[in-house]
Amino acid sequence: MLLVVDNGSLYTKQLTDFLSDKSIAFEKQSPQLLNLDSLSNYDSFILSGRRKNEKKINEINSKIIRHCIKNDNKLLGICYGAEILALTLGGTIKKTLHFHKGIESIQTLKNTPICSDSLQVFESHSYEISKLPSVLITLAESKNCKNEIIQYEKKPIFGTQFHPEMSQDGNDLIEKFCSL
């Protein structure tokens, strides 16, 4: 079962609508109401984006990430979800010079089960991952961002700086993630 952790993104409805349209079984929960003892009930997780920074939400998302690493669960972190993945493992983020919003072309650096070639994706962020910890690798980049798609080495744990729920190529990526 897939758990969508709704961190307050403007685009969570598009994500859950897509999952429903594809008949992908999931539950949606906000981090504040999530019982962390129930994480073993799920085999995969999607961490949504967010609108504001809250220490408690960061702590909960970090616990989910550590659970996924320890238990070899699938994880897809979207925008903030990718940033908290990097931060949890020792990476850093930085404020971008300009707010990025709109369609962006990204190029994959290596083919993976969730992406290949170039993708047209939707950006909406003012922070980005600036330094990856050694256990995360870059899978795709754009002219504006060097860490568009990241992966925990040899585990089905991914992050996207962009919002895959907002473009066709991104939807394809989500569907591939769900079928891993």
SVG drawing of the C-alpha trace seen along z (x, -y; Angstrom):
<svg xmlns="http://www.w3.org/2000/svg" viewBox="-10 -36 40 40">
<polyline fill="none" stroke="black" stroke-width="0.4" points="0.0,0.0 1.2,-3.5 1.1,-6.3 0.9,-9.9 2.2,-12.2 0.5,-15.6 2.9,-18.3 0.6,-21.1 1.6,-21.3 -0.7,-23.3 -0.4,-20.3 -1.3,-17.3 -4.8,-17.2 -3.3,-16.7 -1.2,-13.9 -4.0,-12.1 -6.3,-12.6 -3.6,-11.0 -3.2,-8.0 -7.0,-7.5 -7.3,-7.8 -4.6,-5.1 -6.4,-2.9 -3.3,-2.9 -4.3,-2.1 -3.1,-4.7 -3.9,-6.5 -3.3,-10.2 -2.3,-11.5 -1.0,-14.8 2.3,-14.4 0.6,-15.9 -2.0,-13.2 0.3,-10.3 0.9,-7.5 4.6,-6.7 4.0,-3.3 1.9,-2.5 4.6,-3.0 5.2,0.8 1.6,1.0 3.0,-0.6 5.4,0.6 5.9,-2.7 5.7,-6.4 5.3,-9.7 6.3,-12.9 4.6,-15.9 5.9,-19.4 5.0,-22.0 4.2,-25.7 5.9,-26.6 8.8,-25.3 7.8,-23.7 10.3,-21.9 7.9,-19.2 6.9,-18.3 10.6,-18.1 11.2,-15.7 8.3,-13.5 9.4,-13.4 13.0,-12.5 11.6,-9.6 9.7,-8.3 12.9,-8.6 15.0,-6.7 12.2,-4.0 12.3,-3.6 16.1,-3.2 16.1,-0.7 13.3,1.4 14.0,1.1 10.7,-0.7 10.1,-2.7 10.1,-6.4 9.4,-9.4 10.1,-12.8 8.6,-15.7 10.2,-19.1 10.3,-19.6 10.3,-15.8 13.6,-15.7 15.0,-18.5 14.2,-16.8 15.6,-13.6 19.0,-15.3 18.9,-17.2 18.1,-14.1 21.1,-12.3 23.6,-15.2 23.1,-17.3 22.3,-21.0 19.7,-23.2 19.9,-26.9 17.5,-29.6 17.5,-30.1 18.3,-33.4 14.8,-33.5 11.6,-31.7 11.3,-28.9 7.8,-28.3 6.8,-26.8 7.7,-24.1 11.4,-23.1 13.3,-20.6 15.5,-18.2 18.1,-15.8 18.8,-12.4 22.4,-11.6 21.7,-7.8 18.7,-5.6 16.8,-4.3 13.6,-2.4 11.7,-5.7 13.3,-7.9 15.3,-8.1 16.1,-10.7 14.8,-14.2 11.6,-15.2 9.3,-18.2 8.4,-18.9 6.7,-21.6 8.9,-23.6 7.6,-25.6 10.2,-26.2 12.5,-28.9 14.8,-26.4 16.9,-23.7 19.4,-21.0 22.9,-22.5 25.0,-19.6 24.2,-16.0 25.3,-13.6 27.6,-10.8 24.8,-8.2 22.6,-10.2 23.4,-10.4 22.1,-12.8 20.0,-11.1 18.9,-14.3 19.7,-18.0 18.4,-21.1 20.0,-24.5 18.6,-25.9 19.1,-23.0 21.9,-20.4 19.9,-17.9 16.5,-17.6 16.2,-13.8 18.2,-12.1 18.4,-8.5 19.7,-6.8 22.3,-4.5 21.0,-1.0 17.6,-1.6 14.2,-2.6 14.4,-5.9 14.1,-8.9 13.6,-12.7 12.4,-15.2 13.1,-18.9 10.1,-19.5 6.5,-18.5 5.9,-15.4 2.2,-15.5 1.9,-18.6 3.1,-17.3 2.6,-14.3 6.3,-13.3 6.1,-13.7 3.0,-11.5 4.8,-8.8 7.6,-9.0 5.1,-8.6 3.5,-5.6 6.9,-4.0 7.7,-4.6 4.5,-3.0 5.1,0.1 8.6,0.8"/>
</svg>
